[in-house]
Amino acid sequence: MTQRRVHVIWASTLAAWTALLVYGMFEFYPIYRARSIPERETQLVNLKKPQFLNLDKYSPADAQIVGLLKQSQDISTFLGSELTPQDREQATALLATTNRQTALAASKRNLGFVWIGNGSATVGQFPYQVGIVLSNFVPYAIRGFQCSGVLVTNAWVLTAGHCLDDNSQPADIEVYSGHLKLSESDQANCNCWSIVAEIKRYPNYKVISTQYGQIIEGDAALLKIDPPLSGPNVAPIPITESTTAASTVKPGLATIAGWGKSSANPNSLSDALLYGTVKITPDTACFSSFSPGTIMPDMLCANPYPSSACQGDSGGPLIIRGQSSAHSASATDYLAGLVSWGYPLGACPPTKPTIYSRVSAFSDWIDECVKGQNCPSSIPGT
């Protein structure tokens, strides 16, 4: 073989490899750069959870906001890099969810919750009690805890209307159920998380400015969970209907339950579900405890006896125990109210009752929603 022929062969081979390399750069490098440096899918998964580093120095409410703000910043940085259309769409949706959650957490920033008395709940004592958690914090319920809620059917949760805001979407929250401790939420196979498929806030929900601060009329909301809940420690509670409410919710003792702050540990949420006893106040005494026009017909009051629920852990149940309800002919527990607001902010003075949403005022709306009939909502688009 002549030297010239060898040079031709080498030149042809080099040209072929060069062409292949150029082809590879145009065909594969953009995908490699967009998805592999760094690995975008892994990075996107990591962005879906707020970073908990150095958040223990904050109060629970502040830690939520700080974590969400840091998450929004990280997602915005991620969106500034070169991404595939699919990754950009997912990151953009995640940023919108995170921003909505930040606004919702900030709206509850100053709400405290104090329990005094009775103690920790036992298995099966409150099978209808659930936690409402910001979805970005799942599976860490105690980090993203937002409100309590109450199962009124296996597929519907009733909670306070102010646990949502005008921009809330089903993707913003998940429901934690079947466990007494928030710390059990991240255990493998806990079967304790439910996706929220629909949200509905009472159509006449209204924020009113008073000398006591902002109070809420029509403070109720429904969450539809899919699939419906089932299990040994999960069961709905009957509610009172509007036709019987005035006569059945009488002055007397009632039970409250929630994961709020306690007198023993006032700086953080309780890991265990707590309960206590309060005394329902006659309507006339409730009205006279506040300025005229403050207490609305859809509100009822309860005083410490010896426990108390102040503002916060909203949506928790006020339970009348061992009496007949409009939904049950036999003696049973039923849901009379939901924690709504109290005065002064974050305190439980014995001279002022805590205010609960009167569940019977919303019973017709609840029935229509649960039955899949007309179910209006005050949240646009829901």
C-alpha positions in Angstrom: 0.0 0.0 0.0 1.4 3.3 -1.0 1.9 6.1 1.5 -0.5 8.3 -0.5 -3.3 5.6 -0.2 -2.8 5.4 3.5 -3.2 9.2 3.8 -6.4 9.0 1.8 -7.8 6.3 4.1 -6.9 8.2 7.3 -8.4 11.4 5.8 -11.7 9.6 4.9 -11.9 8.1 8.4 -11.2 11.4 10.1 -13.9 13.1 8.0 -16.4 10.4 8.9 -15.8 10.7 12.6 -15.9 14.5 12.4 -19.3 14.3 10.6 -20.6 11.9 13.2 -19.4 14.2 16.0 -21.0 17.3 14.4 -24.2 15.3 14.0 -24.1 14.2 17.6 -23.6 17.8 18.8 -26.6 19.1 16.9 -28.9 16.1 17.7 -28.0 15.1 21.2 -26.1 17.9 23.0 -29.1 20.2 23.6 -30.9 17.3 25.3 -27.8 16.4 27.2 -27.2 20.0 28.3 -30.9 20.5 29.2 -31.4 17.3 31.1 -28.1 15.8 32.3 -25.9 18.8 33.4 -27.1 18.7 36.2 -29.7 15.9 36.1 -32.8 18.0 35.7 -35.4 15.3 36.8 -33.6 14.8 40.1 -33.3 18.5 40.6 -37.0 19.1 39.9 -37.9 16.4 42.4 -35.8 18.0 45.1 -37.4 21.4 44.4 -40.8 20.0 45.2 -40.0 20.0 48.9 -39.1 23.1 51.0 -35.6 22.9 52.6 -35.9 22.4 56.3 -32.3 23.4 57.1 -32.0 26.0 59.9 -35.7 26.4 60.2 -35.9 25.1 63.8 -35.0 28.5 65.1 -38.3 29.9 63.8 -41.8 29.5 65.1 -43.9 27.0 63.2 -45.7 29.7 61.3 -42.5 31.6 60.4 -40.7 28.3 59.5 -43.5 27.6 56.9 -43.1 31.0 55.3 -39.3 31.0 55.3 -39.2 27.5 53.8 -41.7 28.4 51.1 -39.9 31.7 50.2 -36.6 29.8 49.9 -38.4 27.2 47.7 -39.8 29.9 45.4 -36.3 31.4 45.0 -34.8 28.0 44.1 -37.6 27.3 41.6 -37.1 30.7 40.0 -33.4 30.1 39.6 -34.2 26.7 38.1 -36.5 28.3 35.6 -33.7 30.6 34.5 -31.7 27.7 33.2 -32.1 25.8 29.9 -35.0 23.3 30.3 -37.1 21.0 28.2 -40.7 22.2 27.7 -42.0 19.4 30.0 -39.6 20.4 32.9 -40.4 24.1 32.4 -44.2 23.4 32.6 -43.8 21.4 35.8 -41.5 24.0 37.4 -43.9 26.8 36.5 -46.9 25.0 38.0 -44.8 24.3 41.1 -43.9 27.9 41.5 -47.5 29.0 41.2 -48.5 26.4 43.9 -45.7 27.5 46.2 -46.6 31.2 45.8 -50.2 30.5 46.7 -49.2 28.5 49.7 -46.9 31.3 50.9 -49.8 33.8 50.8 -52.1 31.4 52.6 -49.5 30.7 55.3 -48.8 34.4 55.7 -52.5 35.1 56.2 -52.5 32.8 59.2 -49.1 34.1 60.5 -50.3 35.5 63.8 -52.8 32.9 64.8 -52.0 31.0 68.0 -53.9 28.1 69.6 -53.9 27.2 73.3 -55.3 24.1 75.0 -55.7 23.9 78.7 -56.9 20.6 80.3 -58.0 17.1 79.6 -55.1 15.6 77.6 -54.1 13.5 74.6 -56.7 11.6 72.6 -56.8 7.8 72.4 -57.2 5.6 69.3 -60.7 5.7 68.0 -61.8 8.7 70.2 -61.9 11.2 67.3 -61.9 9.1 64.0 -63.4 12.1 62.1 -60.5 14.5 63.0 -58.1 15.2 60.1 -55.2 17.6 59.5 -55.0 19.9 56.5 -51.4 20.3 55.4 -49.7 22.4 52.7 -48.9 19.9 49.9 -45.3 21.0 49.5 -44.5 19.8 53.0 -46.0 16.3 52.6 -45.1 13.9 54.2 -44.0 16.1 57.1 -47.4 17.0 58.6 -46.1 19.0 61.5 -44.0 21.2 59.2 -46.9 22.1 56.8 -49.8 21.9 59.2 -52.4 24.5 58.3 -55.7 23.7 59.9 -57.9 20.9 61.4 -60.8 19.5 59.5 -63.7 17.1 60.2 -65.0 14.2 58.1 -68.7 14.7 57.4 -68.7 11.8 54.9 -65.9 9.5 53.8 -65.3 11.7 50.8 -65.8 15.2 52.3 -64.0 17.2 54.9 -65.5 20.3 56.6 -63.2 23.0 57.8 -63.1 26.7 58.4 -63.4 28.9 55.4 -60.4 31.0 56.3 -58.2 27.9 56.0 -58.4 28.8 52.2 -58.1 32.1 50.4 -59.4 33.5 47.1 -56.6 31.9 45.1 -56.5 28.5 46.7 -56.5 25.4 44.5 -56.9 21.7 45.3 -53.2 21.1 44.6 -52.2 23.4 47.4 -53.3 21.1 50.2 -53.5 17.4 51.3 -55.4 15.7 54.1 -53.8 13.7 56.9 -56.0 11.2 58.7 -56.1 8.0 60.7 -53.3 8.9 63.1 -53.1 10.7 66.4 -49.6 12.0 66.1 -48.4 14.4 63.3 -44.9 12.8 63.6 -46.3 9.5 62.2 -47.0 11.1 58.8 -43.7 10.2 57.2 -43.7 6.6 58.2 -43.5 4.1 55.4 -46.9 2.7 54.3 -48.8 5.0 56.8 -51.8 5.2 54.3 -52.5 8.5 55.9 -52.5 11.0 53.0 -55.4 11.9 50.7 -55.4 14.0 47.6 -57.8 16.9 47.5 -59.9 16.8 44.3 -62.2 19.8 44.9 -62.4 22.7 47.2 -65.6 24.7 48.0 -65.9 27.7 50.3 -69.3 28.8 51.6 -70.7 31.2 49.0 -71.6 33.9 51.6 -68.1 33.9 53.1 -67.3 37.4 54.2 -64.5 39.1 56.1 -65.7 41.9 58.4 -63.6 44.6 60.0 -64.6 45.2 63.7 -63.0 46.7 66.8 -61.8 43.2 67.6 -60.0 42.8 64.3 -61.2 40.9 61.2 -63.9 38.4 61.9 -65.6 36.1 59.4 -69.2 35.4 58.5 -69.9 32.2 56.7 -66.6 30.7 57.9 -66.9 27.2 56.4 -65.3 25.2 53.5 -65.5 21.7 52.1 -62.7 19.6 50.6 -63.5 16.6 48.5 -60.9 13.8 48.8 -60.4 11.1 46.2 -60.5 8.2 46.8 -62.8 8.3 49.9 -61.3 7.5 53.2 -61.7 4.1 54.9 -60.1 2.2 57.7 -60.4 1.2 61.3 -59.5 4.7 62.7 -61.5 6.7 60.2 -65.2 7.5 60.3 -67.4 10.6 59.6 -69.4 12.4 62.3 -73.1 13.5 61.9 -73.9 17.1 61.7 -77.0 19.1 62.8 -79.4 20.4 60.2 -80.8 23.9 60.1 -84.3 22.8 61.0 -83.2 21.5 64.4 -80.1 23.5 65.2 -81.7 26.2 67.4 -83.1 23.6 69.8 -80.3 21.0 69.8 -77.3 23.2 70.3 -78.2 24.1 73.9 -76.0 25.6 76.6 -73.9 22.8 78.2 -70.6 21.0 78.0 -69.0 20.2 74.7 -65.7 18.7 73.5 -63.0 20.3 71.3 -60.0 18.6 69.7 -56.9 19.6 67.7 -53.1 19.7 67.3 -52.7 23.3 68.5 -50.2 24.8 71.0 -50.5 23.8 74.6 -49.9 25.5 77.9 -47.0 23.1 78.4 -45.4 23.9 75.1 -46.7 27.3 73.9 -44.0 27.8 71.1 -44.9 24.9 68.8 -47.7 22.7 67.7 -48.6 19.6 69.7 -47.4 16.4 68.1 -50.3 14.5 69.7 -54.0 15.2 69.1 -55.3 17.0 72.2 -58.8 17.4 73.5 -60.6 19.3 76.2 -64.0 20.4 77.5 -65.7 23.8 77.0 -69.1 25.2 78.0 -71.4 26.4 75.2 -72.7 29.9 76.1 -76.3 30.9 75.7 -76.8 33.0 72.5 -77.9 36.1 74.5 -74.8 36.0 76.7 -72.6 35.5 73.7 -74.1 38.5 71.9 -73.7 40.7 75.0 -70.0 39.8 75.3 -69.2 41.7 72.2 -70.4 45.0 70.6 -73.7 44.9 68.8 -73.5 43.4 65.3 -70.3 41.4 66.0 -71.8 37.9 66.6 -73.7 36.7 63.6 -76.5 34.1 63.5 -74.0 31.5 62.0 -71.7 31.8 65.1 -71.9 30.2 68.5 -69.8 30.8 71.6 -68.1 28.5 74.2 -66.2 29.5 77.3 -63.3 27.6 78.9 -64.4 24.7 81.1 -61.4 24.3 81.8 -60.1 23.9 78.3 -60.1 26.6 75.7 -59.6 27.1 72.0 -58.3 30.5 70.9 -57.6 31.7 67.4 -55.7 29.1 65.4 -55.9 25.4 64.6 -59.0 26.6 62.8 -61.6 24.2 61.6 -61.3 21.9 64.6 -64.6 20.4 65.9 -66.9 21.5 68.6 -68.6 18.2 69.5 -71.8 17.6 71.4 -71.4 14.1 72.9 -74.0 11.4 73.3 -77.1 13.2 71.9 -79.4 12.6 69.0 -78.7 14.5 65.8 -80.8 15.3 62.8 -78.8 12.7 60.8 -79.2 9.9 63.4 -82.2 8.7 65.4 -79.9 7.1 68.1 -77.9 8.9 70.7 -74.5 9.7 69.2 -71.9 12.4 69.0 -72.5 15.2 66.5 -70.7 18.2 65.1 -72.1 21.5 66.4 -69.3 23.9 65.5 -65.9 24.7 63.9 -63.1 26.8 65.6 -63.4 30.2 63.9 -62.0 33.1 66.0 -61.4 34.5 69.4 -60.4 37.8 71.2 -57.9 39.1 72.1 -55.6 37.6 69.5 -53.8 34.5 70.7 -55.1 34.6 74.2 -57.9 32.8 76.1 -59.3 35.2 78.7 -62.1 33.7 80.8 -64.2 36.8 80.2 -64.4 36.3 76.5 -65.7 33.1 74.8 -64.2 31.5 71.7 -66.3 31.8 68.6 -67.2 28.8 66.5 -68.9 28.5 63.1 -72.4 27.1 63.8 -72.4 24.0 61.5 -76.2 23.9 61.3 -76.2 27.2 59.4 -74.3 25.5 56.6 -76.1 22.2 56.6 -78.3 22.7 53.5 -75.2 23.8 51.5 -73.2 20.8 52.9 -76.0 18.4 51.9 -76.2 19.7 48.4 -72.4 19.5 47.9 -72.2 16.0 49.3 -75.0 14.8 47.1 -73.4 16.3 44.0 -76.1 18.8 43.5 -75.7 22.6 43.3 -72.6 23.5 45.2 -71.6 27.2 44.8 -68.3 28.4 46.1 -66.9 31.9 46.9 -63.5 30.9 45.5 -63.3 31.9 41.8 -63.0 28.9 39.5 -63.9 26.3 42.1 
